[in-house]
Amino acid sequence: MNFSEVKILFTDSCSLIILEKSGLISFLKKNFTVYTISEVKEETLKKPKIKNQQRYNILEEFFQNIFFYNDKIESTNLPVDKKLFLALEHFKKYQADIKVAMLTDDKKIIKRLYKKEHFFINALLIPAVLYHREIISLSAAKSYMNIIKENSRYSKEVIRYAENILSSSRALKIDQL
């Protein structure tokens, strides 16, 4: 599946914080329909890294403009990562014709996604996606990618992979992620 077909993203708190720090969160809500669960909002806004009121307000506004998918997964005993994964699975079960991916930088979630062969993308790849969708320029994508690298902890392999996708002239396909 080509990533340009993906219209809906389910997201975790880690990716949102990274994208907010890099200035890309507004691109996310403008170019995708974003879903999460209420616990992700709570987790994101409670993070000690969100000490700056302006950054808090940006994230709070973001959450006012996305969808929450909690109604079918009421098991409150589950950790946030498991509940978010179940929300994605439930959504895909009843909306099979809609192209959806998980935006996550959480290793636990990524492992589950691999096992179930669900599509995902991390925050470092968002500039490449926006570039390949012709939403931002190559220089802007490189700049955003550098900001993300400065504000996160990606392995050299993941960074190299993201940079290769960005410089690639081929369409970004989700099965290549």
Backbone as a chain_set.jsonl record, in Angstrom:
{"seq": "MNFSEVKILFTDSCSLIILEKSGLISFLKKNFTVYTISEVKEETLKKPKIKNQQRYNILEEFFQNIFFYNDKIESTNLPVDKKLFLALEHFKKYQADIKVAMLTDDKKIIKRLYKKEHFFINALLIPAVLYHREIISLSAAKSYMNIIKENSRYSKEVIRYAENILSSSRALKIDQL", "coords": {"N": [[0.841, -1.174, 0.0], [0.552, 2.18, -0.827], [1.766, 4.969, 0.939], [0.51, 7.364, 0.491], [-2.115, 6.734, 0.255], [-3.045, 6.461, 2.792], [-5.228, 7.832, 5.036], [-6.005, 8.061, 7.616], [-4.678, 8.26, 10.853], [-3.804, 6.6, 13.792], [-2.596, 7.592, 16.921], [0.123, 7.764, 19.323], [1.29, 9.075, 22.526], [4.035, 9.714, 22.666], [4.945, 10.154, 20.007], [3.387, 12.379, 19.378], [4.402, 14.344, 21.113], [7.027, 14.568, 20.168], [6.495, 15.507, 17.548], [5.234, 17.913, 18.149], [7.317, 19.335, 19.386], [8.958, 19.649, 17.197], [7.536, 21.277, 15.535], [5.748, 20.241, 13.726], [3.195, 19.384, 14.287], [0.89, 20.753, 13.5], [0.803, 20.22, 10.773], [0.13, 17.578, 10.846], [-2.565, 17.417, 11.762], [-3.765, 18.812, 9.693], [-3.419, 17.246, 7.439], [-4.156, 14.639, 7.847], [-6.727, 12.495, 9.144], [-6.981, 12.215, 12.475], [-6.849, 9.881, 15.071], [-7.068, 8.831, 18.469], [-6.873, 7.6, 21.836], [-8.547, 8.522, 24.889], [-6.827, 8.248, 27.061], [-4.311, 8.647, 25.974], [-4.295, 11.372, 25.5], [-4.422, 12.292, 28.166], [-2.012, 11.195, 29.131], [-0.14, 12.517, 27.493], [-0.463, 15.248, 28.118], [0.243, 15.267, 30.764], [2.902, 14.821, 30.885], [6.118, 15.539, 32.192], [7.771, 17.008, 30.556], [6.281, 18.883, 29.27], [6.319, 21.611, 30.235], [6.243, 24.218, 29.453], [3.845, 26.67, 28.919], [2.855, 27.549, 26.442], [3.487, 25.426, 24.7], [1.942, 23.455, 25.892], [-0.606, 24.512, 25.401], [-0.699, 24.342, 22.593], [-0.721, 21.556, 22.228], [-3.082, 20.943, 23.63], [-4.988, 22.272, 22.047], [-4.643, 20.786, 19.706], [-5.697, 18.307, 20.527], [-8.35, 18.999, 20.729], [-9.196, 18.936, 18.17], [-9.196, 16.403, 17.085], [-10.169, 12.894, 16.83], [-11.539, 10.706, 19.276], [-11.256, 7.372, 20.177], [-12.752, 5.504, 22.057], [-15.077, 4.236, 22.762], [-15.617, 1.471, 22.259], [-13.771, 0.015, 23.631], [-13.625, -0.49, 26.57], [-12.117, -1.551, 28.661], [-10.64, -0.719, 31.427], [-8.507, -1.613, 32.855], [-6.323, -2.127, 31.319], [-2.999, -1.352, 30.121], [-2.007, 1.795, 28.618], [-0.706, 1.529, 26.081], [-1.551, -1.019, 25.174], [-4.299, -0.663, 25.094], [-4.542, 1.346, 23.144], [-3.598, -0.05, 20.915], [-5.61, -2.017, 20.729], [-7.755, -0.354, 20.105], [-7.044, 0.511, 17.522], [-7.12, -2.001, 16.196], [-9.845, -2.657, 16.508], [-11.066, -0.549, 15.116], [-10.069, -1.053, 12.512], [-11.253, -3.491, 12.03], [-13.964, -2.9, 11.666], [-13.907, -0.929, 9.783], [-12.725, -1.729, 7.351], [-12.211, -1.008, 4.704], [-10.989, 1.433, 4.77], [-7.927, 3.122, 4.645], [-5.537, 2.93, 7.07], [-3.094, 3.791, 9.533], [-0.699, 3.378, 12.216], [0.727, 5.906, 14.106], [3.546, 5.916, 15.797], [6.1, 5.82, 18.298], [6.671, 4.034, 20.137], [8.16, 1.22, 21.38], [6.935, -1.135, 22.347], [4.388, -1.062, 21.221], [5.089, -1.037, 18.517], [6.236, -3.602, 18.217], [3.939, -5.21, 18.565], [2.463, -4.335, 16.364], [4.066, -5.237, 14.236], [3.827, -8.027, 14.602], [1.121, -8.443, 14.019], [1.033, -7.523, 11.491], [0.265, -4.886, 10.94], [0.207, -1.556, 9.652], [2.571, 1.056, 10.258], [4.106, 4.158, 11.243], [6.84, 6.205, 12.231], [7.585, 9.231, 14.117], [9.857, 10.425, 13.015], [9.704, 9.838, 10.326], [7.64, 11.387, 9.358], [8.328, 13.978, 8.176], [9.385, 13.053, 5.705], [7.147, 11.805, 4.581], [5.442, 14.012, 4.297], [6.955, 15.474, 2.477], [7.043, 13.697, 0.233], [4.38, 13.718, -0.374], [4.191, 16.148, -1.425], [3.758, 18.379, 0.185], [5.508, 19.782, 1.762], [8.735, 21.281, 1.122], [11.856, 19.773, 0.006], [14.06, 20.833, 1.375], [12.799, 21.881, 3.648], [11.788, 19.526, 4.738], [14.183, 18.189, 5.379], [15.163, 19.952, 7.305], [13.145, 19.785, 9.305], [13.445, 17.08, 9.918], [15.999, 17.097, 11.044], [15.515, 18.616, 13.354], [13.784, 16.883, 14.693], [15.527, 14.726, 15.128], [17.267, 15.915, 16.939], [15.641, 16.168, 19.152], [14.933, 13.663, 20.075], [15.422, 10.077, 20.517], [16.647, 8.158, 18.363], [17.848, 5.191, 16.798], [20.942, 4.788, 14.973], [20.484, 3.296, 12.714], [17.692, 3.588, 12.249], [17.59, 6.342, 11.778], [19.225, 6.535, 9.49], [17.667, 5.017, 7.734], [15.308, 6.624, 7.579], [16.392, 8.95, 6.442], [17.201, 7.912, 3.975], [14.703, 7.258, 2.87], [13.645, 9.824, 2.658], [15.401, 11.0, 0.772], [14.911, 9.448, -1.373], [13.586, 8.913, -4.636], [11.423, 7.471, -5.177], [7.985, 6.535, -4.629], [6.723, 6.696, -1.36], [6.148, 3.82, 0.265], [4.077, 2.063, 2.427], [4.668, -0.534, 3.21], [7.34, -0.529, 3.133], [8.21, 0.681, 5.347]], "CA": [[0.0, 0.0, 0.0], [1.281, 3.438, -0.879], [1.404, 5.78, 2.102], [-0.387, 8.456, 0.099], [-3.479, 6.24, 0.409], [-3.415, 6.508, 4.204], [-5.935, 9.058, 5.4], [-6.263, 8.053, 9.05], [-3.597, 7.844, 11.736], [-3.962, 6.463, 15.241], [-1.319, 8.082, 17.425], [0.475, 7.652, 20.734], [1.734, 10.343, 23.116], [5.445, 9.973, 22.368], [5.034, 10.749, 18.676], [2.799, 13.723, 19.417], [5.334, 15.263, 21.769], [8.125, 14.784, 19.221], [6.018, 16.352, 16.453], [4.987, 19.256, 18.678], [8.624, 19.973, 19.569], [9.559, 19.948, 15.896], [6.694, 22.209, 14.795], [5.005, 19.528, 12.681], [1.887, 18.893, 14.734], [-0.174, 21.377, 12.699], [0.734, 19.483, 9.508], [-0.519, 16.294, 11.115], [-4.026, 17.559, 11.792], [-4.234, 19.337, 8.412], [-3.243, 16.292, 6.342], [-4.668, 13.322, 8.221], [-7.731, 12.388, 10.181], [-6.21, 11.631, 13.571], [-7.564, 9.234, 16.167], [-6.321, 8.303, 19.6], [-7.766, 7.291, 22.946], [-8.487, 9.601, 25.894], [-5.652, 8.045, 27.908], [-3.15, 9.243, 25.302], [-4.375, 12.806, 25.803], [-4.036, 12.456, 29.569], [-0.585, 10.879, 29.231], [0.619, 13.564, 26.799], [-0.54, 16.525, 28.821], [0.832, 15.123, 32.097], [4.35, 14.63, 30.769], [6.872, 16.653, 32.8], [8.45, 17.79, 29.519], [5.375, 19.923, 28.795], [6.324, 22.643, 31.278], [5.977, 25.487, 28.786], [2.402, 26.847, 28.729], [2.551, 27.653, 25.007], [3.518, 24.063, 24.153], [0.763, 22.789, 26.443], [-1.769, 25.029, 24.674], [-0.666, 23.772, 21.237], [-1.183, 20.167, 22.34], [-4.496, 20.967, 24.043], [-5.757, 22.62, 20.841], [-4.578, 19.626, 18.822], [-6.639, 17.299, 21.016], [-9.717, 19.462, 20.485], [-9.501, 18.788, 16.746], [-9.024, 15.024, 16.627], [-11.211, 11.981, 17.272], [-11.176, 9.757, 20.331], [-11.863, 6.067, 19.883], [-12.785, 4.785, 23.32], [-16.382, 3.662, 23.065], [-15.68, 0.014, 22.131], [-12.678, -0.612, 24.389], [-13.824, 0.059, 27.909], [-11.302, -2.225, 29.67], [-9.796, 0.291, 32.049], [-7.361, -2.251, 33.505], [-5.236, -2.301, 30.365], [-2.072, -0.223, 29.935], [-2.353, 2.676, 27.502], [-0.228, 1.001, 24.8], [-2.423, -2.133, 24.765], [-5.612, -0.113, 24.781], [-4.413, 2.029, 21.855], [-3.5, -1.108, 19.908], [-6.953, -2.59, 20.589], [-8.57, 0.637, 19.4], [-6.69, 0.39, 16.104], [-7.654, -3.271, 15.68], [-11.297, -2.558, 16.444], [-11.37, 0.359, 14.009], [-9.789, -1.742, 11.248], [-12.225, -4.587, 11.875], [-15.241, -2.373, 11.195], [-13.665, 0.035, 8.71], [-11.675, -2.432, 6.6], [-11.934, -0.369, 3.416], [-10.289, 2.693, 4.993], [-6.481, 2.955, 4.85], [-5.195, 3.482, 8.376], [-1.778, 3.398, 10.059], [-0.403, 3.852, 13.566], [1.873, 6.8, 14.287], [4.057, 5.551, 17.109], [7.519, 5.666, 18.564], [6.665, 3.147, 21.301], [8.659, -0.097, 20.956], [5.951, -2.178, 22.657], [3.342, -0.999, 20.202], [5.693, -1.43, 17.243], [6.344, -5.067, 18.211], [2.593, -5.751, 18.332], [2.089, -4.017, 14.989], [4.799, -6.18, 13.382], [3.226, -9.358, 14.747], [-0.193, -8.467, 13.36], [1.234, -6.972, 10.151], [-0.389, -3.588, 10.795], [1.105, -0.525, 9.162], [2.893, 2.114, 11.209], [5.131, 5.125, 10.881], [7.292, 6.934, 13.415], [7.621, 10.69, 13.937], [10.987, 10.803, 12.163], [9.329, 9.679, 8.925], [6.598, 12.345, 8.958], [8.815, 14.928, 7.16], [9.498, 12.373, 4.406], [5.782, 11.625, 4.076], [4.962, 15.317, 3.844], [7.705, 15.819, 1.266], [6.594, 12.858, -0.88], [3.017, 14.149, -0.703], [4.381, 17.486, -1.977], [3.197, 19.35, 1.125], [6.644, 20.618, 2.142], [9.89, 21.154, 0.231], [12.919, 18.889, 0.463], [14.861, 21.522, 2.394], [11.987, 21.935, 4.871], [11.745, 18.163, 5.284], [15.489, 17.941, 6.014], [15.223, 20.782, 8.501], [12.271, 19.159, 10.306], [14.056, 15.819, 10.328], [17.101, 17.439, 11.96], [14.923, 19.024, 14.635], [13.284, 15.659, 15.337], [16.69, 13.962, 15.606], [17.803, 16.601, 18.117], [14.693, 16.076, 20.264], [14.491, 12.282, 20.284], [16.499, 9.088, 20.591], [16.525, 7.119, 17.338], [19.095, 4.49, 16.496], [21.573, 5.207, 13.716], [19.815, 2.551, 11.643], [16.401, 4.23, 11.978], [17.899, 7.645, 11.175], [19.704, 6.277, 8.126], [16.512, 4.58, 6.959], [14.454, 7.791, 7.334], [17.09, 9.817, 5.492], [17.124, 7.25, 2.665], [13.33, 7.432, 2.375], [13.507, 11.229, 2.283], [16.144, 11.302, -0.455], [14.455, 8.544, -2.423], [12.667, 9.5, -5.605], [10.272, 6.592, -5.323], [6.862, 6.82, -3.723], [6.866, 6.089, -0.043], [5.178, 2.752, 0.462], [4.0, 1.715, 3.831], [5.302, -1.829, 3.482], [8.779, -0.289, 3.199], [8.505, 1.317, 6.626]], "C": [[0.888, 1.24, 0.0], [0.824, 4.327, 0.273], [0.48, 6.925, 1.732], [-1.85, 8.042, 0.19], [-3.97, 6.344, 1.853], [-4.019, 7.876, 4.52], [-6.095, 9.192, 6.907], [-5.042, 7.547, 9.798], [-4.13, 7.699, 13.158], [-2.611, 6.856, 15.822], [-1.146, 7.873, 18.92], [1.008, 8.991, 21.24], [3.169, 10.699, 22.739], [5.601, 10.674, 21.013], [4.473, 12.167, 18.652], [3.74, 14.736, 20.043], [6.509, 15.581, 20.847], [7.689, 15.738, 18.101], [5.7, 17.765, 16.92], [6.304, 20.007, 18.844], [9.239, 20.411, 18.239], [8.751, 20.957, 15.088], [5.853, 21.566, 13.72], [3.589, 19.129, 13.077], [0.739, 19.515, 13.933], [-0.317, 20.691, 11.342], [-0.014, 18.171, 9.687], [-2.033, 16.443, 11.055], [-4.586, 18.123, 10.485], [-4.26, 18.275, 7.317], [-3.716, 14.876, 6.64], [-5.879, 13.501, 9.128], [-7.048, 11.624, 11.298], [-7.15, 11.1, 14.652], [-6.574, 8.883, 17.265], [-7.336, 7.87, 20.647], [-7.572, 8.36, 24.022], [-7.273, 9.469, 26.808], [-4.388, 8.621, 27.287], [-3.137, 10.753, 25.552], [-3.898, 13.058, 27.231], [-2.532, 12.245, 29.751], [0.274, 11.993, 28.629], [0.663, 14.851, 27.609], [0.018, 16.46, 30.242], [2.345, 14.999, 32.053], [5.081, 15.814, 31.396], [7.589, 17.518, 31.769], [7.578, 18.934, 29.003], [5.225, 20.982, 29.895], [5.941, 24.0, 30.701], [4.482, 25.605, 28.484], [2.019, 26.924, 27.254], [2.523, 26.272, 24.361], [2.304, 23.268, 24.639], [-0.481, 23.219, 25.669], [-1.838, 24.475, 23.254], [-1.187, 22.339, 21.263], [-2.66, 20.098, 22.73], [-5.391, 21.295, 22.849], [-5.773, 21.457, 19.853], [-5.618, 18.589, 19.241], [-8.094, 17.717, 20.834], [-10.15, 19.219, 19.048], [-9.249, 17.385, 16.208], [-10.156, 14.173, 17.2], [-10.673, 11.034, 18.337], [-11.968, 8.475, 20.117], [-11.841, 5.219, 21.148], [-14.051, 3.963, 23.514], [-16.433, 2.133, 23.037], [-14.607, -0.706, 22.938], [-12.666, -0.074, 25.81], [-12.97, -0.595, 28.994], [-10.308, -1.244, 30.278], [-8.558, -0.306, 32.714], [-6.152, -2.376, 32.588], [-4.302, -1.097, 30.352], [-2.44, 0.559, 28.669], [-1.925, 2.084, 26.163], [-1.11, -0.137, 24.295], [-3.797, -1.622, 24.356], [-5.603, 0.603, 23.425], [-4.347, 1.02, 20.718], [-4.869, -1.747, 19.665], [-7.894, -1.639, 19.853], [-8.309, 0.578, 17.901], [-7.282, -0.884, 15.512], [-9.169, -3.223, 15.537], [-11.715, -1.683, 15.269], [-11.197, -0.358, 12.674], [-10.786, -2.862, 10.981], [-13.526, -4.084, 11.254], [-15.115, -1.338, 10.087], [-12.576, -0.504, 7.782], [-11.305, -1.743, 5.292], [-11.168, 0.946, 3.554], [-8.818, 2.412, 5.299], [-6.073, 3.679, 6.12], [-3.822, 2.962, 8.808], [-1.641, 3.938, 11.477], [0.829, 4.746, 13.505], [2.383, 6.545, 15.696], [5.569, 5.51, 17.141], [7.717, 4.757, 19.776], [7.048, 1.728, 20.856], [7.674, -1.216, 21.241], [4.858, -2.219, 21.597], [3.885, -1.465, 18.858], [5.819, -2.947, 17.141], [4.992, -5.711, 17.949], [2.156, -5.516, 16.89], [2.781, -4.954, 14.003], [4.156, -7.558, 13.405], [1.925, -9.484, 13.967], [-0.15, -7.909, 11.937], [0.395, -5.718, 9.901], [0.661, -2.574, 10.356], [1.343, 0.525, 10.234], [3.964, 3.013, 10.617], [5.57, 5.801, 12.173], [7.379, 8.431, 13.086], [8.744, 11.136, 13.001], [10.649, 10.691, 10.678], [8.266, 10.67, 8.45], [7.126, 13.403, 7.977], [8.943, 14.298, 5.767], [8.123, 12.172, 3.777], [5.253, 12.947, 3.534], [5.676, 15.765, 2.576], [7.197, 15.009, 0.068], [5.147, 13.139, -1.274], [3.014, 15.563, -1.284], [3.706, 18.568, -1.127], [4.282, 20.302, 1.614], [7.787, 20.358, 1.169], [10.906, 20.177, 0.823], [13.747, 19.567, 1.551], [14.096, 21.637, 3.712], [11.94, 20.565, 5.534], [13.057, 17.823, 5.994], [15.62, 18.716, 7.315], [14.368, 20.182, 9.627], [12.875, 17.854, 10.821], [15.21, 16.068, 11.301], [16.585, 17.853, 13.333], [14.424, 17.798, 15.394], [14.449, 14.846, 15.892], [17.283, 14.589, 16.868], [16.935, 16.408, 19.357], [14.22, 14.659, 20.558], [15.696, 11.348, 20.292], [16.237, 7.963, 19.586], [17.882, 6.46, 17.137], [19.658, 5.019, 15.178], [20.896, 4.534, 12.531], [18.477, 3.2, 11.266], [16.61, 5.591, 11.318], [18.34, 7.475, 9.723], [18.541, 5.873, 7.214], [15.611, 5.773, 6.596], [15.101, 8.736, 6.321], [17.075, 9.229, 4.084], [15.735, 7.399, 2.051], [13.138, 8.87, 1.901], [14.196, 11.517, 0.956], [15.726, 10.424, -1.631], [13.501, 9.255, -3.371], [11.42, 8.641, -5.784], [9.188, 6.972, -4.331], [7.074, 6.067, -2.416], [5.759, 5.066, 0.148], [5.23, 2.294, 1.892], [4.661, 0.384, 4.13], [6.832, -1.702, 3.474], [9.177, 0.302, 4.54], [8.917, 0.31, 7.659]], "O": [[1.861, 1.319, 0.75], [-0.372, 4.425, 0.548], [-0.265, 7.411, 2.583], [-2.735, 8.898, 0.2], [-5.174, 6.318, 2.104], [-3.404, 8.92, 4.301], [-6.296, 10.292, 7.422], [-4.447, 6.536, 9.427], [-4.827, 8.581, 13.66], [-1.576, 6.486, 15.266], [-2.114, 7.812, 19.679], [1.159, 9.934, 20.463], [3.477, 11.869, 22.516], [6.313, 11.673, 20.903], [5.018, 13.048, 17.986], [3.861, 15.86, 19.557], [6.937, 16.731, 20.757], [8.42, 16.663, 17.747], [5.878, 18.719, 16.163], [6.4, 21.181, 18.486], [9.947, 21.415, 18.169], [9.225, 21.444, 14.062], [5.293, 22.267, 12.877], [2.858, 18.58, 12.253], [-0.281, 18.861, 13.714], [-1.424, 20.587, 10.814], [-0.708, 17.713, 8.78], [-2.707, 15.674, 10.369], [-5.767, 17.931, 10.195], [-5.036, 18.386, 6.368], [-3.675, 14.011, 5.765], [-6.032, 14.526, 9.792], [-6.585, 10.502, 11.09], [-8.095, 11.764, 15.078], [-5.39, 8.668, 17.008], [-8.531, 7.786, 20.361], [-6.538, 9.027, 24.053], [-6.744, 10.475, 27.28], [-3.484, 9.041, 28.01], [-2.079, 11.336, 25.789], [-3.069, 13.936, 27.47], [-1.865, 13.019, 30.438], [1.299, 12.366, 29.199], [1.72, 15.464, 27.757], [0.242, 17.501, 30.86], [3.0, 15.067, 33.093], [4.711, 16.964, 31.162], [7.977, 18.645, 32.075], [8.085, 19.856, 28.366], [4.13, 21.206, 30.411], [5.373, 24.836, 31.403], [3.915, 24.716, 27.849], [0.968, 26.418, 26.86], [1.634, 25.979, 23.562], [1.713, 22.501, 23.879], [-1.315, 22.384, 25.32], [-2.925, 24.171, 22.764], [-1.998, 21.952, 20.421], [-3.4, 19.269, 22.201], [-6.433, 20.666, 22.66], [-6.8, 21.177, 19.235], [-6.339, 18.056, 18.397], [-8.979, 16.863, 20.79], [-11.339, 19.287, 18.738], [-9.104, 17.201, 14.999], [-10.995, 14.664, 17.957], [-9.514, 10.621, 18.302], [-13.181, 8.496, 19.907], [-11.01, 4.322, 21.289], [-14.078, 3.073, 24.364], [-17.248, 1.552, 23.753], [-14.553, -1.936, 22.919], [-11.791, 0.705, 26.188], [-13.093, -0.22, 30.16], [-9.255, -0.977, 29.698], [-7.651, 0.433, 33.096], [-5.06, -2.703, 33.052], [-4.739, 0.038, 30.544], [-3.101, 0.037, 27.772], [-2.693, 2.126, 25.202], [-1.387, -0.209, 23.098], [-4.382, -2.098, 23.383], [-6.552, 0.478, 22.651], [-4.97, 1.215, 19.674], [-5.244, -1.989, 18.518], [-8.735, -2.078, 19.067], [-9.246, 0.592, 17.103], [-7.884, -0.846, 14.439], [-9.713, -3.702, 14.542], [-12.618, -2.042, 14.513], [-12.067, -0.285, 11.806], [-11.12, -3.142, 9.829], [-14.122, -4.762, 10.416], [-16.12, -0.917, 9.514], [-11.616, 0.2, 7.472], [-10.177, -1.892, 4.823], [-10.741, 1.515, 2.549], [-8.509, 1.554, 6.124], [-6.241, 4.893, 6.235], [-3.442, 1.836, 8.486], [-2.374, 4.839, 11.886], [1.847, 4.377, 12.92], [1.734, 6.913, 16.675], [6.226, 5.208, 16.145], [8.797, 4.718, 20.366], [6.345, 1.113, 20.054], [7.58, -2.161, 20.457], [4.461, -3.29, 21.138], [3.215, -2.208, 18.141], [5.539, -3.518, 16.087], [4.908, -6.67, 17.181], [1.553, -6.39, 16.267], [2.161, -5.415, 13.044], [3.961, -8.182, 12.362], [1.664, -10.508, 13.334], [-1.178, -7.833, 11.263], [-0.119, -5.509, 8.802], [1.847, -2.719, 10.652], [0.45, 0.849, 11.016], [4.627, 2.675, 9.636], [4.775, 5.955, 13.1], [7.261, 8.835, 11.929], [8.594, 12.118, 12.275], [11.251, 11.383, 9.857], [8.021, 10.776, 7.248], [6.427, 13.71, 7.011], [8.64, 14.945, 4.765], [7.959, 12.351, 2.571], [4.684, 12.996, 2.443], [5.062, 16.37, 1.698], [6.947, 15.574, -0.997], [4.738, 12.827, -2.392], [1.955, 16.107, -1.598], [3.159, 19.539, -1.651], [4.02, 21.48, 1.854], [7.806, 19.341, 0.476], [10.819, 19.806, 1.994], [14.096, 18.932, 2.547], [14.69, 21.503, 4.782], [12.041, 20.459, 6.756], [13.048, 17.24, 7.078], [16.129, 18.196, 8.308], [14.82, 20.084, 10.767], [12.82, 17.563, 12.016], [15.375, 15.329, 12.271], [17.159, 17.479, 14.356], [14.621, 17.693, 16.605], [14.367, 14.331, 17.007], [17.745, 13.879, 17.76], [17.43, 16.477, 20.482], [13.202, 14.477, 21.226], [16.834, 11.774, 20.098], [15.665, 6.932, 19.94], [18.927, 7.093, 17.289], [18.942, 5.618, 14.376], [20.751, 5.136, 11.467], [18.172, 3.34, 10.082], [15.879, 5.949, 10.394], [17.875, 8.193, 8.838], [18.444, 6.327, 6.074], [15.201, 5.914, 5.444], [14.421, 9.26, 5.439], [16.951, 9.966, 3.106], [15.606, 7.638, 0.851], [12.532, 9.103, 0.855], [13.634, 12.206, 0.104], [16.157, 10.651, -2.762], [12.707, 10.097, -2.952], [10.475, 9.041, -6.463], [9.442, 7.641, -3.33], [7.552, 4.933, -2.404], [4.578, 5.411, 0.186], [6.3, 2.158, 2.486], [5.174, 0.2, 5.234], [7.535, -2.666, 3.775], [10.367, 0.411, 4.836], [9.202, 0.676, 8.799]]}, "num_chains": 1, "name": "protein.A"}
